Amino acid sequence: MTKKLFAIPLLAAAIHNMPLLANADEYNHRYKEGDHVDLWVNKIGPYANPQEAYEYYVLPYCAPDTRHHPDNEGGSWNALKAHSIGERLGGHALRHSGHDLIYPGATPSQSGVLETCTTAPLTVDQVRLFATAAEDQWFYQMYVDDLPVWGMVGEMLPDLDAAKGEHFGNDLSHLEEAVAKHSENGGEFKAYVYTKRTLHVSYNADRIIKVDLTSEPSSLTEVKTGATLKFELDVQWAKTTTPFHSRFDRYLDHAFFKHQIHWFSIFNSFMMVLFLMGLVALILLRTLRKDYARYNLTNTATIGVTSGDVEEGESDAEEDEDGKPLMKEHQSNTPHATGVEDSGWKQVHGDVFRAPRFLPLLAAILGTGWQVVTLVMGVVLFAVAGPLHGEVHEERGEVLTAILVFYSLSSVVAGYASGSYFKLYYATTSAGRSKAASGASGVGGATQWQLTMVLTVLLLPTIMAVVLSVLNGIALIYGTIYYIPFLVLLKLFFLWVFVSVPLCILGTLLGRHAKLGGNKSQPFPCRVNAIPRPIPEDTPWYGVPANLIPFAGLLSFGSIFIELYYILTSLWNYKFYHVYGFLLGVYAILCLVVCMTTIIVVYFCLNSENYLWQWTAFYSGGSTALYVFLYSIYYFVFKTSMHGLVQTSFYFGYMMLISLGMGTLCGTLGHWAANKFVRKIFENVKVD
């Protein structure tokens, strides 16, 4: 299915499960007269619960009386189609329907082919299955030439014996009115199953363009114990002039995804970016200019007083832009006598580049974050380039396969980022100082390096493995097709062990020996004091990180929540997400908003003489994940009809992973922006 990733052929060959003996026409989508066209059945389940899906023949449908019938030698009825890893992870399990479709020639001579089959007398359990399917509104999905079609299993209706006649034909309007009236009167409902379906296939020359499936209301049959059901499939072929490249357009809900409110949300987010950039420029830069003027004046005045350059009588006070005095009228030989107290963010110059707490853990998280940043950017760009290699929404599991590929290759980014970050700050730790004092060779403690590398390798895969194992166990217990088969798990394990882990270790070694700027003995603009200074306790509310972090996350979430609605609707409501240009724009806006808000938070904290900015910066950006998860709860309650243990577990399990990934991504971007900001402001100030 996913032939488009041949740009990385070795990895693609390792993770793809391309069938070797399948009919080539099924993959190049070209047929000639007399070719057999496969009709695949994919899944069946409640419409309200996308992940509570079962194999089609879990319901007692009969095998059609064709050459594929189980009694015929060589028949392919219910044979499992070969799938890629991405397809299996996406919950696809295509099996042959047993129907025998023959591609027509120049004239659709095969039009009106009727295939039938009759079930054995239904047992009590089979009747119960059909009744459950009708009551819970089960639907099924089929594929013809990779084009999906859907149909309903049955309906819960009143007794139709009286309705079938002159008032009941192919129009469901009378039936819906009868059902509504019967429901108001508190009447009893019975389970009915559609027994006749019509498959309309439109073709243009040697290509299939359009597939529709309709269920005949007049074929609704009550399911009873001991009764038999005769199922019919009428295959209708028709010619069309629609070109092949636009055959998937009918599945894309342009009215929904390209609605005016979608464009408005992008404009609104863009205006938020401009506002935040203006805020940073107007407040921070203006304030920093005053700070620089004050600090530089302090240094100049202090040097002058100490050297005796200030003569008696030259005590006129200077004022800043607001008319406030910068110097006292009487100066002395002490630094504070200049009238400008060394306070604010400059006061922590000897501690601001001190190693953060739990350095190996933060290094591993930031390394994983850069991997997620690279992964998301790579997948989005791959999807945006769809017109060049084929749209990703037209291929089952293509996005998931791309995610696996980019995740594996980006492991070297995770290793390099974590290794270089640990190397940068290790020298400021007590262990690093002791090692430097003793003159030992090497770059960092072996134990700490190993811990950083192991955490980078295991952190994200362990969390995902735990969550997916729980979901896989639930899927196995309930028998849904969303369980991950053992062979697929084995392939994923080999992909991780032989591709991801070596690349991560290689990246860590490269980061460990990388040149990080500055000089070897002093990579930071300011020296780090041996003894950390105490952090003031009487700080204003806007200097407390716990008060600022939630506001930063709220602004970041506000820039993406409209797009998040479209993404969740695509994930949980059977829509094909295809507006990847919108997604790329929102991704860029999110990055800018996270960077701006984190810089503001870190500045306020430093100005309150709180130099523990590294974790604060990460939490500031990462707090976006909290709002994403809270919004997912709102979406589950008010925007869906999901119910049951299976669907609830899958929904919140996946949303927890998405939220964690979003938090790691945003936290990493926030930390990067704060790091650039802190370095810049301390590079431009004179420190004794």
PyMOL commands that set and color helices and strands:
alter all, ss='L'
color gray80, all
select helices_A, chain A and resi 3-5+9-15+25-28+56-58+85-89+124-135+173-184+217-219+244-246+249-251+254-257+260-307+335-338+344-348+359-384+386-389+392-394+398-409+411-426+430-438+446-478+486-512+541-543+545-558+561-572+580-607+613-622+624-638+645-683
alter helices_A, ss='H'
color red, helices_A
select strands_A, chain A and resi 36-37+39-46+95-96+101-102+113-118+138-144+147-152+154-157+190-193+196-204+207-215+221-222+230-239
alter strands_A, ss='S'
color yellow, strands_A
deselect
rebuild
show_as cartoon
